[in-house]
């Protein structure tokens, strides 16, 4: 039932306090009529006699005397149908691509429902991103949440666009879609993503949600939830495998901090609210697979670490909730290597469940382990050579140092529009490993060496 009030008693940042409200519900959708225009908000706090409402479009122009506030008796919803594919929406789900709003099959509450733990199916199927440093060394698995930890000025927008463009589910007859949600990005970044999707022909299998830097920060709180509502519909109602890319989660957390300050809450670490861990979990835990359902929701959240500080609350808490992380390296970026993925710092905790015979290739695990060990050894030797001089290291150490250089140049480095299959990635790995004496390949089974090692490189 709709109830209307004109009893705003306080305006604080993005919040308004409405007096005389006794039956408002947390999360209830609110309309605020200002000068003939309607803005939307959501109940953030309610108690006997008042309600605190967060206004998505901001509180500029709202006054205490003649502003009408209508409580709509329902939560914020997003209308879903197969027509949402190929469309561009704003941060709260309104179309901004110039086309009419899709005719919805149903309206879904953006808060969603937690997946019952007993109904979850274990993520164990490979998603090919076409990026060797991810597919080969930090494999993405269907239903996983694998964040990218970046820094200011690093090419995470390009990497996000490349993953969205290239990601595929291996096998035949698999319906695949991408849900792309951007929070607090610039117009140039938004235009980059949209043009990339259009030029490469991937927009028709993508749903885009854009909250720009000049849009109200409060709207960013809803953006990832609207995007995940669309993803869950595509996955669990239409049976599609959906990759959700969320960028930038740091901007989302800044919006959380702004709301917390406006509510005069006791701040937690670095001013962020103490409930930020729980709030982030309500987003990240919406990834997964459900027993008996064909579809899946896989997440790649992207966040920028202020001052490259991985102990900052946003990457710190994200690391606790998600199943690994992909680190971008400023050192590799300075040397012009794209994508600058630091494979030694990165980790996919579900990698071993999604690789091997019938999923990627039978030699994948051994090759990845050997590449990791050899690259770590090569970097260690490189640092030692800087201190002691190259003349002081052994011939074997020189091979490891050369291996590290070539690994960065041939395995990690690839073109922004270069889409490698997992077979191509593993073959590059074997070519690099052929530089080392066979006696050093202690992490790969002998039969794999006999089968896949390039013949011309055999000893």
BAZA-49768 format. One record per residue (C-alpha): residue number from 1; x, z, y. Coordinates in nm, 3 decimals. Each point is the difference from the previous one (the first is absolute). Layout:
residues N
NUM|X|Z|Y .
...
end
This chain:
residues 459
1|0.000|0.000|0.000 .
2|0.134|-0.099|0.345 .
3|0.033|0.284|0.256 .
4|0.088|-0.061|0.366 .
5|0.166|0.244|0.243 .
6|0.122|-0.006|0.361 .
7|0.178|0.334|-0.022 .
8|0.372|-0.083|0.008 .
9|0.178|0.312|0.120 .
10|0.367|-0.097|-0.028 .
11|0.223|-0.307|-0.023 .
12|0.353|0.044|-0.136 .
13|0.210|-0.306|-0.070 .
14|-0.187|-0.207|-0.264 .
15|-0.246|0.284|-0.069 .
16|-0.335|0.101|0.146 .
17|-0.183|0.326|-0.066 .
18|-0.378|-0.026|-0.027 .
19|-0.204|0.320|0.039 .
20|-0.335|0.080|-0.157 .
21|0.078|-0.179|-0.328 .
22|-0.089|0.202|-0.306 .
23|-0.028|-0.251|-0.285 .
24|0.298|-0.236|0.037 .
25|0.209|-0.075|-0.308 .
26|0.377|-0.043|-0.021 .
27|0.086|-0.372|0.017 .
28|-0.343|-0.099|0.132 .
29|-0.007|-0.320|0.204 .
30|-0.085|0.039|0.370 .
31|-0.100|-0.248|0.272 .
32|0.098|0.078|0.360 .
33|-0.187|-0.202|0.262 .
34|0.201|-0.039|0.324 .
35|-0.124|-0.226|0.281 .
36|-0.200|-0.222|-0.232 .
37|0.287|-0.038|-0.247 .
38|0.019|0.171|-0.340 .
39|0.308|0.164|-0.142 .
40|0.037|0.151|-0.343 .
41|0.135|0.333|-0.110 .
42|0.010|0.235|-0.294 .
43|-0.071|0.372|-0.034 .
44|0.330|0.178|-0.041 .
45|-0.120|0.360|0.009 .
46|-0.339|0.166|-0.004 .
47|-0.122|0.354|0.038 .
48|-0.315|0.180|0.106 .
49|-0.106|-0.143|0.335 .
50|0.266|-0.269|0.059 .
51|0.182|-0.298|-0.149 .
52|0.342|-0.149|0.078 .
53|-0.003|-0.382|-0.004 .
54|0.304|-0.230|-0.007 .
55|-0.074|-0.319|0.197 .
56|0.158|-0.313|-0.148 .
57|0.007|-0.205|0.322 .
58|0.129|0.291|0.211 .
59|-0.177|0.229|0.246 .
60|0.076|-0.188|0.324 .
61|-0.315|-0.025|0.213 .
62|-0.196|0.262|-0.193 .
63|-0.154|0.264|0.227 .
64|-0.165|0.333|-0.071 .
65|-0.341|-0.071|0.152 .
66|-0.161|-0.323|-0.112 .
67|0.190|-0.113|-0.309 .
68|-0.226|-0.030|-0.302 .
69|0.137|0.107|-0.340 .
70|-0.192|-0.106|-0.310 .
71|0.074|0.151|-0.342 .
72|-0.090|-0.266|-0.258 .
73|-0.027|0.215|-0.311 .
74|0.258|-0.203|-0.200 .
75|0.374|-0.039|-0.025 .
76|0.210|-0.291|0.123 .
77|-0.059|-0.290|-0.237 .
78|0.136|-0.349|-0.063 .
79|-0.222|-0.284|-0.122 .
80|0.156|-0.173|-0.300 .
81|-0.058|-0.332|-0.174 .
82|0.221|-0.278|-0.141 .
83|-0.019|-0.157|0.349 .
84|0.248|0.255|0.140 .
85|0.286|-0.199|-0.158 .
86|0.169|-0.216|0.262 .
87|-0.137|0.206|0.289 .
88|0.169|0.198|0.279 .
89|-0.150|0.333|0.115 .
90|0.091|0.263|0.256 .
91|0.105|0.352|-0.093 .
92|-0.351|0.120|-0.082 .
93|-0.122|-0.311|-0.176 .
94|-0.155|-0.219|0.270 .
95|0.083|-0.374|-0.028 .
96|0.241|-0.129|0.268 .
97|0.065|-0.352|-0.130 .
98|-0.286|-0.164|0.189 .
99|-0.222|-0.046|-0.305 .
100|-0.328|0.183|-0.064 .
101|0.012|0.330|-0.184 .
102|-0.016|-0.046|-0.379 .
103|-0.339|0.067|-0.155 .
104|0.063|0.322|-0.194 .
105|-0.105|0.057|-0.358 .
106|0.019|0.371|0.066 .
107|0.132|0.256|0.246 .
108|0.276|0.229|-0.125 .
109|0.113|0.329|0.153 .
110|0.363|-0.047|0.109 .
111|0.093|0.349|-0.120 .
112|-0.028|-0.123|-0.358 .
113|-0.013|0.212|-0.311 .
114|0.301|0.141|-0.185 .
115|0.073|-0.165|-0.333 .
116|-0.069|0.248|-0.279 .
117|0.342|0.074|-0.154 .
118|-0.141|-0.040|-0.351 .
119|-0.131|-0.346|0.094 .
120|0.336|-0.124|0.128 .
121|0.186|-0.259|-0.204 .
122|0.380|0.017|0.003 .
123|0.171|-0.265|0.217 .
124|0.205|-0.216|-0.236 .
125|-0.031|-0.365|0.104 .
126|0.252|-0.194|0.206 .
127|-0.073|-0.147|0.345 .
128|0.242|-0.274|0.106 .
129|0.084|0.013|0.371 .
130|0.259|-0.279|-0.014 .
131|0.258|0.236|0.157 .
132|0.292|0.058|-0.239 .
133|0.097|0.344|0.133 .
134|-0.354|0.120|-0.073 .
135|-0.090|-0.195|-0.316 .
136|0.336|0.046|-0.168 .
137|0.106|0.349|0.108 .
138|-0.307|0.187|0.131 .
139|-0.289|-0.168|-0.175 .
140|-0.352|0.026|0.141 .
141|-0.264|0.085|-0.261 .
142|-0.373|-0.065|0.023 .
143|-0.179|0.312|0.124 .
144|0.318|0.151|0.147 .
145|0.061|0.124|0.355 .
146|0.350|-0.104|0.106 .
147|0.083|0.053|0.370 .
148|0.261|-0.182|0.209 .
149|0.208|0.235|0.217 .
150|0.131|-0.190|0.300 .
151|0.142|0.064|0.345 .
152|-0.050|-0.133|0.349 .
153|0.118|-0.361|0.029 .
154|0.027|-0.061|-0.374 .
155|-0.191|-0.301|-0.141 .
156|-0.283|0.183|-0.176 .
157|-0.265|-0.227|0.159 .
158|0.172|-0.307|-0.150 .
159|0.035|0.173|-0.338 .
160|-0.365|0.111|0.007 .
161|-0.114|-0.356|0.078 .
162|0.223|-0.138|-0.276 .
163|-0.140|0.242|-0.259 .
164|-0.358|-0.073|0.110 .
165|0.072|-0.373|-0.023 .
166|0.182|-0.002|-0.334 .
167|-0.147|0.286|-0.205 .
168|-0.151|-0.119|-0.326 .
169|-0.133|0.146|-0.320 .
170|0.171|-0.175|-0.290 .
171|-0.223|-0.161|-0.258 .
172|-0.290|-0.239|0.020 .
173|-0.346|0.049|0.140 .
174|0.084|0.313|0.202 .
175|-0.180|0.030|0.334 .
176|0.240|0.137|0.262 .
177|-0.068|0.104|0.360 .
178|0.189|0.165|0.285 .
179|-0.146|0.252|0.244 .
180|0.223|0.027|0.306 .
181|-0.056|0.288|0.245 .
182|0.212|0.033|0.315 .
183|-0.008|0.312|0.219 .
184|0.144|0.021|0.351 .
185|0.190|-0.328|-0.016 .
186|0.066|-0.229|0.297 .
187|-0.190|-0.320|0.071 .
188|0.313|-0.201|-0.087 .
189|0.022|0.168|-0.341 .
190|-0.371|-0.055|-0.066 .
191|0.032|-0.366|0.099 .
192|0.305|-0.035|-0.227 .
193|-0.194|0.127|-0.301 .
194|-0.309|-0.211|0.067 .
195|0.197|-0.319|0.061 .
196|0.205|0.061|-0.314 .
197|-0.314|0.049|-0.212 .
198|-0.161|-0.313|0.147 .
199|0.304|-0.228|-0.024 .
200|0.081|0.101|-0.358 .
201|-0.359|-0.032|-0.117 .
202|-0.037|0.360|-0.114 .
203|-0.267|0.112|0.248 .
204|-0.282|-0.109|-0.233 .
205|0.102|0.271|-0.251 .
206|0.076|0.261|0.268 .
207|-0.210|0.250|0.194 .
208|0.166|0.102|0.329 .
209|-0.068|0.314|0.207 .
210|0.179|0.023|0.337 .
211|0.034|0.301|0.226 .
212|0.228|-0.103|0.286 .
213|0.225|0.223|0.209 .
214|-0.240|-0.022|0.297 .
215|-0.302|0.086|-0.215 .
216|-0.114|0.363|0.001 .
217|0.233|0.212|-0.210 .
218|-0.298|0.183|-0.141 .
219|-0.114|-0.323|-0.167 .
220|0.316|0.010|-0.215 .
221|-0.141|0.294|-0.194 .
222|-0.271|-0.226|-0.141 .
223|0.204|-0.319|-0.053 .
224|0.170|0.079|-0.335 .
225|-0.323|0.144|-0.136 .
226|-0.203|-0.310|0.092 .
227|0.271|-0.217|-0.159 .
228|0.001|0.204|-0.320 .
229|-0.380|-0.015|-0.017 .
230|0.026|-0.381|0.004 .
231|0.276|0.015|-0.264 .
232|-0.200|0.226|-0.231 .
233|-0.300|-0.234|0.022 .
234|0.212|-0.306|-0.083 .
235|0.174|0.184|-0.285 .
236|-0.270|0.202|-0.169 .
237|-0.312|-0.204|0.082 .
238|0.144|-0.353|-0.014 .
239|0.277|0.067|-0.254 .
240|0.288|-0.120|0.219 .
241|0.356|0.130|0.010 .
242|0.053|0.109|0.359 .
243|0.325|0.068|0.185 .
244|-0.053|0.219|0.308 .
245|0.271|-0.011|0.270 .
246|-0.029|0.275|0.262 .
247|0.227|-0.025|0.306 .
248|0.098|0.215|0.182 .
249|-0.089|0.339|-0.148 .
250|0.216|0.174|0.261 .
251|-0.241|-0.126|0.269 .
252|-0.287|0.138|-0.208 .
253|0.165|0.342|-0.011 .
254|0.061|-0.011|0.376 .
255|-0.376|-0.045|0.044 .
256|-0.057|0.301|-0.226 .
257|0.234|0.202|0.220 .
258|-0.186|-0.111|0.314 .
259|-0.333|0.118|-0.142 .
260|0.152|0.327|-0.114 .
261|0.139|0.065|0.349 .
262|-0.337|-0.081|0.159 .
263|-0.166|0.253|-0.232 .
264|0.262|0.257|0.104 .
265|0.099|0.062|-0.360 .
266|0.313|0.197|-0.086 .
267|0.265|-0.271|-0.050 .
268|0.206|-0.034|-0.315 .
269|0.340|-0.160|-0.045 .
270|0.097|-0.214|0.305 .
271|-0.349|0.042|0.142 .
272|-0.181|-0.170|-0.288 .
273|-0.306|0.179|-0.139 .
274|0.054|0.225|-0.299 .
275|-0.259|-0.195|-0.200 .
276|0.186|-0.332|0.031 .
277|0.111|0.012|-0.366 .
278|-0.361|0.032|-0.115 .
279|-0.113|-0.271|0.240 .
280|0.264|-0.246|-0.119 .
281|-0.089|0.079|-0.360 .
282|-0.362|-0.105|0.063 .
283|0.138|-0.345|0.087 .
284|0.279|-0.044|-0.254 .
285|-0.198|0.133|-0.294 .
286|-0.256|-0.278|0.038 .
287|0.244|-0.226|-0.185 .
288|-0.034|-0.037|-0.374 .
289|-0.180|-0.147|-0.297 .
290|-0.320|0.120|-0.168 .
291|-0.059|-0.009|-0.373 .
292|-0.249|-0.266|-0.098 .
293|0.036|-0.192|0.326 .
294|0.200|-0.318|0.033 .
295|0.118|0.037|0.360 .
296|0.266|0.217|0.160 .
297|0.112|0.123|0.343 .
298|0.375|-0.004|0.068 .
299|0.139|0.138|0.327 .
300|0.310|-0.083|0.204 .
301|-0.010|0.232|0.303 .
302|0.265|-0.081|0.262 .
303|0.131|0.265|0.235 .
304|0.275|0.012|0.260 .
305|0.223|0.306|-0.006 .
306|0.068|0.126|0.355 .
307|0.375|-0.015|0.058 .
308|0.037|-0.107|-0.367 .
309|-0.063|0.362|-0.097 .
310|-0.126|0.012|-0.356 .
311|-0.066|0.375|0.035 .
312|-0.259|-0.075|0.270 .
313|-0.343|0.137|-0.106 .
314|-0.161|-0.343|-0.050 .
315|0.251|-0.147|-0.253 .
316|0.060|0.345|-0.146 .
317|-0.366|0.063|-0.086 .
318|-0.056|-0.362|-0.102 .
319|0.283|0.029|-0.251 .
320|-0.168|0.299|-0.164 .
321|-0.332|-0.182|-0.048 .
322|0.111|-0.351|-0.096 .
323|0.183|-0.135|-0.306 .
324|0.334|-0.096|0.150 .
325|0.118|-0.171|0.318 .
326|0.172|-0.317|0.121 .
327|0.266|0.077|0.264 .
328|0.109|-0.258|0.256 .
329|0.367|0.025|0.096 .
330|0.116|-0.033|0.358 .
331|0.353|-0.079|-0.122 .
332|-0.119|-0.298|-0.205 .
333|-0.214|-0.114|0.293 .
334|0.299|0.011|0.237 .
335|0.186|-0.228|-0.242 .
336|-0.285|-0.249|0.010 .
337|-0.124|0.059|-0.354 .
338|-0.376|-0.050|-0.047 .
339|-0.186|0.180|-0.141 .
340|0.226|0.299|0.074 .
341|-0.121|0.205|-0.299 .
342|0.231|0.284|-0.101 .
343|-0.048|-0.012|-0.377 .
344|0.208|0.315|-0.059 .
345|-0.223|0.212|0.224 .
346|-0.321|-0.162|-0.120 .
347|-0.200|0.103|-0.305 .
348|-0.310|-0.106|-0.190 .
349|-0.105|0.287|-0.224 .
350|-0.233|-0.221|-0.204 .
351|0.244|-0.289|-0.045 .
352|0.071|0.063|-0.368 .
353|-0.375|-0.011|-0.077 .
354|-0.039|-0.349|0.148 .
355|0.300|-0.190|-0.135 .
356|0.123|-0.124|-0.335 .
357|-0.118|-0.242|-0.264 .
358|-0.343|-0.146|0.072 .
359|0.006|0.129|0.359 .
360|0.317|-0.132|0.162 .
361|0.276|-0.072|-0.252 .
362|0.157|0.198|-0.280 .
363|0.339|0.028|0.175 .
364|-0.141|0.130|0.330 .
365|0.067|0.371|-0.047 .
366|0.359|-0.042|-0.116 .
367|0.085|-0.254|0.271 .
368|-0.145|0.222|0.274 .
369|0.189|0.307|-0.124 .
370|0.327|-0.193|-0.026 .
371|-0.040|-0.160|0.343 .
372|-0.073|0.339|0.153 .
373|0.307|0.161|-0.160 .
374|0.232|-0.289|0.088 .
375|-0.119|-0.020|0.361 .
376|0.040|0.378|0.044 .
377|0.354|-0.025|-0.141 .
378|0.079|-0.298|0.223 .
379|-0.114|0.179|0.316 .
380|0.204|0.304|-0.098 .
381|0.311|-0.215|-0.046 .
382|-0.068|-0.178|0.332 .
383|-0.001|0.336|0.182 .
384|0.317|0.106|-0.183 .
385|0.176|-0.323|0.096 .
386|-0.075|0.067|0.369 .
387|0.183|0.333|-0.027 .
388|0.288|-0.090|-0.234 .
389|0.031|-0.373|0.053 .
390|-0.086|-0.279|-0.245 .
391|0.354|-0.009|-0.138 .
392|-0.051|0.346|-0.149 .
393|-0.299|-0.084|-0.221 .
394|0.011|-0.141|-0.353 .
395|-0.092|-0.354|-0.105 .
396|-0.321|0.128|-0.163 .
397|-0.093|0.181|0.321 .
398|0.053|-0.325|0.191 .
399|-0.252|-0.168|-0.230 .
400|-0.250|0.275|0.069 .
401|0.054|-0.033|0.374 .
402|-0.050|-0.376|-0.023 .
403|-0.310|0.064|-0.211 .
404|-0.148|0.223|0.274 .
405|0.062|-0.268|0.263 .
406|-0.155|-0.276|-0.209 .
407|-0.292|0.224|-0.106 .
408|-0.093|0.045|0.366 .
409|0.050|-0.368|0.080 .
410|-0.165|-0.157|-0.305 .
411|-0.244|0.256|-0.143 .
412|-0.124|0.201|0.299 .
413|0.024|-0.279|0.257 .
414|-0.269|-0.263|-0.025 .
415|-0.199|-0.214|0.239 .
416|-0.308|0.129|0.174 .
417|-0.198|-0.278|-0.171 .
418|0.193|0.006|-0.327 .
419|-0.229|0.100|-0.286 .
420|0.199|0.087|-0.313 .
421|-0.158|0.044|-0.341 .
422|0.107|0.301|-0.204 .
423|0.188|-0.239|-0.232 .
424|0.200|-0.137|0.295 .
425|0.075|0.354|0.117 .
426|0.126|0.109|-0.343 .
427|0.207|-0.317|-0.038 .
428|0.173|0.074|0.331 .
429|0.070|0.349|-0.133 .
430|0.158|-0.140|-0.317 .
431|0.213|-0.241|0.203 .
432|0.134|0.289|0.205 .
433|0.062|0.219|-0.304 .
434|0.205|-0.282|-0.155 .
435|0.266|0.083|0.262 .
436|0.076|0.325|-0.181 .
437|0.180|0.044|-0.334 .
438|-0.245|0.023|-0.287 .
439|0.143|0.343|-0.085 .
440|-0.144|0.128|0.332 .
441|-0.357|-0.098|-0.090 .
442|-0.083|0.330|-0.167 .
443|-0.363|0.022|0.108 .
444|-0.121|-0.321|-0.165 .
445|-0.060|-0.051|-0.370 .
446|0.242|-0.237|-0.171 .
447|-0.277|-0.231|-0.119 .
448|-0.120|-0.041|0.361 .
449|0.352|-0.094|0.110 .
450|0.024|-0.257|-0.279 .
451|-0.337|-0.148|0.090 .
452|0.007|-0.007|0.381 .
453|0.362|0.009|0.120 .
454|0.095|-0.343|0.145 .
455|0.198|-0.178|-0.275 .
456|0.270|-0.135|0.229 .
457|0.084|0.354|0.110 .
458|0.049|0.142|-0.348 .
459|0.340|0.132|-0.083 .
end
